[in-house]
């Protein structure tokens, strides 16, 4: 009954347009905190108004955010910096660190935090899905991401992310340049960004990418 009820609530959210909160609460009650956090982070990207506020509150619960955490994030969003970030995250318990980090990124984006500073702070830990949200926000200069790529073993993945940030800002020349470089460095690491940009591209951008030699899919890579 418990699993069936959870699936029903998830389907109601995903396919029926209902609130995600009941499904998340059910997952929490069942002790499935990681799954609850995943659903909540997915839902908050689509939510507005009261639903969004409820989801952020639930994420705070899952990550054991202390009283005053939201206020601390508001202060950071107003005056962001790497020292302030270190102070913010210094005493986060290890067992909830990554969940808290992911929740924090989403909330800071919602608070309008400077994208370049946020990206530099978070990316020190490494690549994580929420950095795509930061790039997609349009508030990150692609060159900030390029700087992070320099000397990294995952340079191709970072450059692919820079290409997405450039596309969001309407800079097609930079999109093609970064995506071509990424695909040349490592076709596998860059493939997610290639697929994302190819999926959004109009005929003109496809033509520019083709001319530059950016692959369209795995068949091109294998050739």
N, C-alpha and C positions, 0 to 999 in steps of 0.2 A: 504493500500500500504506500509506503513511504517513497520508494523510487518512482512508482507510478504517479504519485501526486506531484513530485518534483518535475517529472517530464511534462506533465499537464501544464504546470505553471510556466515552465520554460517555453513551451509551444505557444502559450497564450501571449507571452511577451514577444517572441520572435516572429510569430505568424499572425497573431490576433490583434496586435497593436496595443496590448495591455501594458500595465506597469511591470517593470522588472523586479520591483521591491519584494513582492510576495515570494517569488522564486528564490531570490537571494536570501531572504529570511529563512526559508525552508532549508536551504543548503547550510546555513549557519547552524540551525537547530540540529541538523544531522551531523554536525562536526566537520563538514566539507568546506573548510575556510578558504583553501586555495581556489577551489572551484567557484565559491561565492565571490571572491575577489576578481576572478577573470570575468564573470558575468557582469559584475558591477562596473568594471572598467570599460567593458564593451558598451553597456547601457548608457553610461554617463556621456559618452561621445555623441549620443543621439538625443539625449534628454534636454529639456528646457524647464525653466521655472521651478515649481515646487518639486517636481520629480527629480530634477538635477540636484537640488539641495538635499533631498532625502538620500540620494545615492552617495553623495559626498559624505553625509553623516554615517551611512552604513560602512563605507570604506574606512572612515576614521575608526569605527568600532573594530573592524576586522584587523586593522594594523595597530590596534591598541594605542591610538593617538591620545596623548594626554590632554587634559583640560588646558585650553589656551593655545593648542597647536594651530588651529585655524587663524587665530589672531597673529601668531608668530609668522605664518605664511603671508598674511596680508602686509606685515611690516617688511618682510623680505621682498615682496613684489614691488613695494614702493621704493626700496633702496637695496637692490640686489648687488651681490658681490661675492667673490670666492671665499673671503674670510667669513662673511655672514653665513654662507652656505655650510662651511665646515662647522661653525658654531651651531647651526640649526640641526645638523645630522649627527653631531658628535655622540650624543647619548641615546640614540635610537637602539633599542635592543637588537642583538644580532639575529634572533629568530624571526623578527618581523621586518628586518631592514629592507629587503627588496620589495615587499608588499607596500611598506610605508613610502619608499622611494617612488614607486610607480603612481601611487595615489597623490603624492606631493607634486609630481610633474603635472598631472592632469589639473589639479587644483590651481597651481601657479599659472598655467596657461589660461584658465578661466578668469584669473585675477588680472590678466593683462601684463604679466611679468615680461621684462625685456628678454627677447628670445635669444639673443647672442650670449648674454650672461648665463641664462638658464642652460643653454646647450653646452657651454664650456664647463659648467659645474657638473652636470649630469654625465657628460660623455667621458669624464675622467675615469669612470667606473668601467666603461666599455659600451659596446653596442647593445641597445635594448629597444623593444618595440615602441616605447613611449617617445623615443627620439624622432620617430617618424611623425608623431603628432606635433612635435616641436617644429620640424621642418615644414610640415603641412600648414602650420599657422601663418606662414608668410612673414614671420617676425625675425627670421634668422637670415643673415647675410650668407649666401652660399660660400663665400670665402672663409667664413668662420669654420665651416665644416671642412673645407679644403685644408685649412691649417691643422685641424685635428687628424686628418688623413696622413699628413707628412710623417714618414718613418714608421707608420703602423703596419703590422702584418696583415691587417684587414683594410688596407688602403683602398682597394677596389670597392668595398662595401661603403666606406665613408664617401668616396667620390660619387657613387650612385645616389647616396642620400643628398649630396650637394646638388646633383642634377635635379632631383625632385624639388628641392628648395628653390632652385632657379626657375623651374617651370611654374611653380606657384606664384612667383613674382613676375612672371611674364617675360623672362629673359631667355628666349629660345636659343640664342647663340651660346650662352653659358650652359644651357641644358645639354645641347649637343656635344659641346667640348668636354664637359665633365663625364657624360655618359660614355662617350667614345673612349676616353682615357680609362675609365673603370672597366669597360669590356675588354680592352687590350691587356690590362694588368691581370685580371682574373675573371673569365667569363662566368664562372660558377658563383663566386661571391657577389658579382654585380647583377646576377640574373633577376633577382627580385625587383630591383630598381628599373632594369630594362623592361621587364614585363609590365610594371606599374605605368611607366611613361608611355610605352607602346599602346597600352590600353586606353590612355587618355588622348593620344595624339590625333590630330586631324590630318588630312591628306598632305598638307604642306609640311607639317612637322615630320610625318613619316618619310617624306621625300628627303628632307634634310638629314634625317638619321640614316637612311639608306645610302645617301651619297657619302656620308662620313664613314660608313662601314660598321655601324652599330647593328648587331644581330637582331632578328625578329623573333627568334625562338631557339630551342635546343638544336633543331636541325641545322641552323646556321652555325652554331657553335661547333657541332660535330664535323661539319665540312671544313 
